[in-house]
Amino acid sequence: MQKFFLGKKLVAFKASLMSVREGTHPLSSPEDALQIMTMKRAKGHVAKAHRHVPAHRETELLQECLIVIKGKIRIDLFDTDKRCFKKVVVKEGEAMIILDTAHEVHYLEDTLAYELKNGPFIDDKEFI
């Protein structure tokens, strides 16, 4: 996993989904609003039937995860002065989790990707 910091603050990380080890393994911190885990199981494995008991969850930050299925993108990360401090290429089979920083996405190839983020949806984009 590649981690990206703004000063001492972790603001994003990139993970390769192609080198996932057996079992379930969290990539995100338990405190993050967006939780992401890898799961690799052999044929025949059963995750026992379960549900998640409703619980109050409150978040202020919107966190995003981009998972590239096909193609290639570049995500530019910006500091609080609106300057790009890191450019990260994310390829097929990789995921980028943006925890707390401005960002811009460049599509370097025809791309198919998933974007996951915590909800509910609020139109809150502020262009920099």
N, C-alpha and C positions, 0 to 999 in steps of 0.2 A: 504494500500500500504506500502511495506517495502522499505526504501531507504538506499543506501549504499554510503558512503563517503570515499574519500581518502583525509585525512586532512579535509578541509572545502569544498572540491569540490565534488558535486554529480556526481558519475561515473556510477551508475546503479540503477535500481529499479525493484521490483517484484510486480505484481498485480494479485489478484485472479479474474478470469473472472466469477466465480460462484456467486459472491455477488454484481453483477452490479445493480445499481438502475435505475429506469425508466428515460428515456431521453437519451441525448447524453452528454458525459462528457469527456473532454480531460484528459489524463494521463500524457502526455508529456508537456513540457514547449513550448510556442509559438516560442521560439528561436531555439529549437532543430531541427536538420536536418531531423530526423525521427519523424513524428507526429503519435500518437496513441490515439484513442478515444474508449470509450465503447459506445455501442448503444443497448438500450433495449426498444422495442416498442411493444405495443399490436397488435394483429391481426387486420388488417384493416387500420392501420396507413399508411400514404403515405408521403414519403419525396418528396416534390414538385420537378418537373423536373428542373434540373439546369446543368450548366457546369462551369468549372473553366477557367477563362480568362488566357491565357498564360502570364506568368510573369517570368522575369529572376530570377533564384534562384541559389546561389552559395554556396557550402559547401566545407569544407576541411576535416572534420571528417566523417568517416564511422560509423554509428550507427546501431545496430542490435536489432531485437526483435525476441525472440524464444517463440513460443506459443505451449505448449504441449497439443496435442489432446488426446493422449493415452500414458501411460507409465510414466517414471520418469527419470529425468536427474539431474546432479549436475553441477553447473557452478562455477568454481574456478576463483576468481578475483585476479589480480596481481598488485602490486605497481610498481613504476618506477625503483625500484631496483630488479625487477623480482622475488619478494617474494609474495607468496600467502597470502593475508590478509583477505579473506573471502571465505567461501564455502557455496553455496546457493543451496538447493534442490528445484527443480521446478517440480510440479506434474501436472497431468491431470487437465485441466481447469485453469492453471496459465500461466502467461507470464512474461518473464524477458526481460527488456530493458537495453542494454549495451550502455551507452552514450559515454564513453571515458576511457577505461582501457583495458589492456591485459586480456585475459580470455582463459579458457580451458573447454571443455564440456565433461563430463563423462556420458555415457548412462547406467543408473542403472537397467533398464528394457528394454524389447523390446519397442521401442518408435516410435510414429508417431507425428511429429511436423512440424509446419511452421516456416521458417526463413524469416524474412523480413528485408531489408536494403535498404538504399538509393543508387541510381545508378548514372551514368552508371557503369557497372562492370569494375573494374580494378584489375588485379592480383597483389595485394599489400601486401600480408601476409608477416610478419616478425616473424619468430619463435624465441621464447625466451628461 
